Amino acid sequence: MSIENGRPLNAGRRQALGWMAACAATAGWPMNALANNPLVVGQVAPFSGPQAVSGKAIHAGIKLYFDAVNARGGINGRPLKLVTRDDGQKPEETVRLTRELIAAESPVALMGTIGTANLEALHKDGVLQSARLSLVGALSGAHSIVQASNIHIVKASYHDEVAHLFKQLAANGLKRVGLLFQDDTFGRDVIAGAEAAAQKHGIELAVRSGYPRNTVAVEKAVSEIAAANVQVVLLASTTAPAIAFVRQYTAAGGKGTIYGLSVIDTDVVLGELGQDRARGYAFSVVTPLVQRTTLPVVREYLQLKAASKDADIRSRSLEGFIAAKALVRVLQGLGDPTPSKLTDALNAARSVDVGGFVLDFSDDKRAASRYVDFAMFGAGGRIFQ
C-alpha cells in the first residue's frame, strides 16, 4: 500500500503521482522542479531589424548560462525559463511587449533590453516600478539609464568610456576629435559626456555629425568628418552604421584613427570589413575580452561555448552571460524569489562576483562596473589590448 502524509493513497492519486514521475524521468528534471513552477525571465529585444545581431547575441549569452544552471538542477530545484519578444528596437513596441510579457508570463525579472530610447520609454511608462520588477543587463550606458530605478547595467557608462578615451588621447598628444553620433537620446548622451571630457582633458571636438536612428545613412557624416582632418574619430553608433562609416570614410581618404564605443559588435565589424580593412579599428572594452582566460568567468564562458551549437554566440554574448550569472547569484540567495524580493536584493547587492568580474548593483545611481579599457584589431584580425 502506498502512503502519502501518513494516509493511504487512492487509485487516482497513485496514478497521478506515477504519471508525474514518468514525466520527470522523460524530461530529465528532478521531481521538485515539477512540483514548482519554472522561474520565468523575460527578454524584450530586437530579434529583427538593424540591431537584431545584438539582440540575438545577448540572448545567446543569457541562454548559455541558463542552460548550464538548469543542467545542475536550476535555482533551488526550479528551472529557469527564458521567454522572449521581438521589439524590432522600436520604443513603443518595447513598452507594449513588456507589458504583454509581464501579464502573460509573470516573470521574476527581465533581461537584455537594448537601446537608450527603448529603455527610457520603458522607464517613463512606469511598468517596472509598479510591478516592482527589475531589468538586469540592460544594454545602454546612457546617464539616463544609469540613473533609472529598476534598471541595472553590467558595464561602465558611455560617459565613463568617453572620459577614459579622452584621457588616453590627451596623454598621447592627440587633440582633434571628430564625433559620429546616432541622432537620438543615445547619441546626445555621448555628446554630453564628450563635451565634459573634452573640456577636462583639453580635447577639441572639431566636428560632430549625426545620422538618423535605425539607418545606415552616414554619407553626410563621412563627408563632414573627412573634411575636418581630425586625428581621431569616435563612433557613437550601433553596429551597421559603424561598418558603413568605416568603409566610406577610408574610401574618402579619411586618416583619423577610428574608435568605436562598446555597443558596436566587433565580431560583426571584423566579419563584414575583413581583416585588412578592419586593421587599426580601435574599440572600448567594458567587459572582459575572451582572451583574458585568467578570469574564471571567461574560462567558464569559453568552456560552455565550446560545447554549444548556437550560431548566435559572438563577442557581445559574454555581456549577456555575465548578466545572467549575476542574476542567478542574487536569485540563489532568496529562497522563494519574487520580483519584489529580487528588486530589494539587487538594490542592496554591493559585491556580486561572477568570476573575477565584480558588480555593484546597490541603489546609489551609478553603473555596476567602472571597468574601461581599449583594444585594436591588428594584422590577421588579432586583438591587441
N, C-alpha and C positions, 0 to 999 in steps of 0.2 A: 504493500500500500504506500502511495506517495503522500508526503506530509508537507504542508506549507504553513508557516507561522503556527505550528502546533495543531493544525486541523487537517483532516483527510481531504485530498483533492477529489473533486468530482470529475467525471469523464471529460466534460467540456474543457475544464481548466487544464487537465493533463494534456489534452490535445493542443491547446493554445500554447502552453509552455514548450511542448515538443516542437511545434512549428517555429517558435522564436529561436530555439536552439539550432534548428536546421538552417534558418536564415543566417544566424551568426556564423555558423561554420562555413556556409557558402560564401559569405561576404568577407570573411577573414577578420571580422570585428569581434572584440570581446563583448560578452553579454551586457556589461554595464554601459557600453556605448549605445546599445539598442535600448536600454532602459531609460536613457536620457536623450533629449533632442540634440542634434548637432549644434555646435556654436557657429552661427552664420556670420560671415564677414562679407560686406558688400564693396564692390568697386564700380563706380560710375566714372568712365574714362573714354577717350576716343579709341575705338577699335576700327574706325573707318575714317577717311579723310586725311588731310596733310599730317596730322600728329598721330596717326594710327601706329606708327612704328614705336613711338614712346609708350603708348597705352599698352600695346602687346608686350613690349619688353618688361615693363614694370609688372604686369600681370604674371608673366612667366617667372620672374624672380620671387614674387609672393607665393605662387603655386609650388615652386620648387621646395620652399621651406615648409609650407603647409603639408605637402605630401610626405615629407620626412617626419614631421610631427605625428601625422596620422598613422604612419607605419610603426611608430613607437607606442601607439595607444591613445593619441590625442591629448587633450587637456583634461587631466583628471578623469580619463576614460571617455571623454566626449570628443568626437571627431570635429575637425574644422571643415566648414563648407564655404567655399568661395563663390559668391554669386555676382554676376556682372551685368551691367547695362552699358550700351554704346551711346555716348552723347555727341559724337562727332566733333567734340570740343566747342559746342555751341552752348553758351552760358545758360540760356533759357531751358535747354534740354537737360543740362546738368541738374538744375533745380527740380524740374518736373520728374525726371527719372529717379533722383534721390528720394523724393517724397514717395514715389511709387514703390521703390525697393523697400523703404522702411515699412510702409503699410503692408506689403505683401510678405516680407521675409523676416521682420523683427530682428535685424542684425544686432549683434553685441557691439560692433564697431564698423566703420567704413575705412577704406584704404585707397591710396593711389589715384585720387582725382587730379587731373592735370590742367594747368593753366591759371594764371593770375586772375583773369576776368571771370573764369568759371568759379573759382574759389571765392572771389569777392561776392559774386552773385549768390552763392550758396550761403555765405555768412550773413549777407544782408537779408536774405529770406527768413533766417532765424530758425529753420527746421532743426538744425543740430542742437541749438541751445534749448529749444522747447522739448526735445526728446532726450536731453542730457546724453547725447551721443557724440563720440569722438571720431575724428577722421585722422588716421595716423599715416605718415608717409605721403602727405600732400606734396605735389610737385610744383612748387613755386617758392622762390626765395625772396619774394617781394615783401617790403616792410609791412604793408597792409595785412599780409597773410601771417607773418611772424607775430603780429600784434593780435590776431583774431583768436577769440576764445573757441575751444573745442576743435581746433585745427593744429596739428603737430607735424612739423617737417623734420627730417632726419639728417639734414645737411646745413651748411652755412647759408646765410642770406646773400642776395645779389650785392648788397652794399658791402658785405664782407669780402666777396670775390673781387669787386672793383677796387676797394681800398688796398687789398694785398697786391693786386696787379700794379696799381699806380705807384705804390711804394717801391716795388721792384723796378719799375721802369725808371723812376727818378734816380734810384741808386746806380743805374746803368747809363745815365745821361740821356735817356730818351724822353723828349718833352712834347712833341707834336703828335696828337692822337686824333684819329677820326672815329666816329661812332655810327654804326649802322644799328637802327633800332626798329622794333616792331611798333607800329603806331597804335598802341593801346596802353592799358594800365601797366602791363609788364614793361614795355619799353620806357614809359615815363618814369617808372620806379628806378630803372637802371640809370636814366639821365640824372635823376636827383642824386643818386649815390655817386655817379661820376663827377658831377659838379662839386659836391662836397669834398671828394677825394682829390680832385684836381687842384682845388684851392689849397688844400693841406700840403700837397706834395709838389706844387709848382708845375703842374702839367697844363698844357694848353689844349683845350678841346677845339681844334682848328675847324672841324666841320661835324655837323650832326645831320644825318639824313635818314628818313623813315620809309617804311614800306607798309602797305595795308595788311592787316591781320588775316591769317589763313590764305595767303597768296605767296607767290614767289616773284612778285613784281618788283624786282630790285634794280631795274635798269637805271632809273633816275639816281638812286643812291650810288651805284657804281660810278656813274659819270661825275657826280659831285665829289665823291671821296677820292677818286683817282686824280682829279684836277687839283685837289688840295695838297698833294705831295706830302702826305703825312708819313711819319716813321712807323706808326703802329695803327692798326685798325681793330677796334673792339666790336665784336658781333653780339649784340643784344637781340638775338633772333632764335627762331626754332630751327630744326634740322634742315628741312627742304630749302628755305630761303638762304640759309647759310651756305649750302652747297652751290646754289645758283650764283650767289655773290662771289664766292671764291673763283669759280670758273670765269665769270665775266670780268672780274677785277684783274686777274692775272692776264687775261686776253687783252685787256685795255692798257696793259703796261704798268699796272699798279705795283709799287715796290715795297709798300709797308708790310711789316710782319703782322700776320693775322692772328688774333686771339679770340677764341670762341668761349662764351660762357658755358657753364656746366649743363645747361638744358639741351645742348646740341649732342646728338648721339654720334660718338666718334667712330664706332664700328661702321655706321652708315656713311659717314664722311669718307673714311678710307675706302670702303667698297665702291662708292659712287665716283670718287675722284681718281682712284687708282694710286699706287704707291708713289709715282713720280710727282703727280700734281699735288698730292697731299703733303709731300715732304716740306717741312718748315711750318706747317699749320700747328699753332700752339693752342692750348685749352686749359681751362680751370679744372682742377681735381678737388672735389668736395666730399667724395667717399673714397675709400682706398682703391688703388689700382689693383687689378688681379695679379700683377707682377709682385705685389707685396705679400709673398707667401709666408713671411714670418708672422703674419697676423692669423690667429686661429679662425676668424670669420672668413677670411679669404680661402684658407685651406678647406674649410667645410664647404663653402660655396663651390669651389672647383671640383671637389670630390663628388658632390651631388650632381653638378652639371655634367660631369663625365659619364654618369650613368643615365642621364636624361636624353630623350629624343625630341625634346621641344625645340623646334626651329626658331622660336621667338626669343630664345635666350641670347642676349648680346650684352654689350658693355653696360648699358643702363639697368640691366636686370639685377645687378648687385645692390642697387639702391632699393629696389622692391624687396629683395631678400633681407636686407638689413632692417627695413621697416617691419617686415613680417616677424623677424626674430625678436625685435624689440617688443612688438605687440604680444607675442607669446610669452615672453619673460614676465611681462606685467600681468597677463591673464593667469599665469600659473600660481601667482600668489593670492588669488582672490577666492578660491574655493568654488562657489557657485556664482559665476560672473553675471553681472547685469550691465547695461550701458552706463547707468549712473555710477555704479561701483568702479567701473573701469575708468570713467572720466575723473573721478576723485583720485584714483590711484595714479593716473598719468600726471595729474597736476601736482602730485607730491613726489614724483619719481625724479630724483636728482642724479642718479648714477646707474644707468641701465647699460651694462657691459654686454655687448653682443659678440664679444670675442676679440678683444684688443681695440675695439672702437666703442667709446663710451658716449652715451647720450644723456642730456639733461632736459627732461620734459617739464620741469617744475614751472609753475604758473608765474613766471617773472617776465614774460613778454620778450623773450629773446629766442634765437634759433637754438635748436637742441644741440647743434655742433658748431664750432667756430673753425674747424679744420679747413684750410685752403692751401693748395699747392698748385703747381703748374707743370705741364708736360708738353712734349712736342713730338710730332712724327719725324723720324729720321729716315735714312736710307732703308729700303726694303719694308717700309711700314712699321719699323720698330719704334717703340715708345721710349723716349728719354725723359726722365723726371729731374 
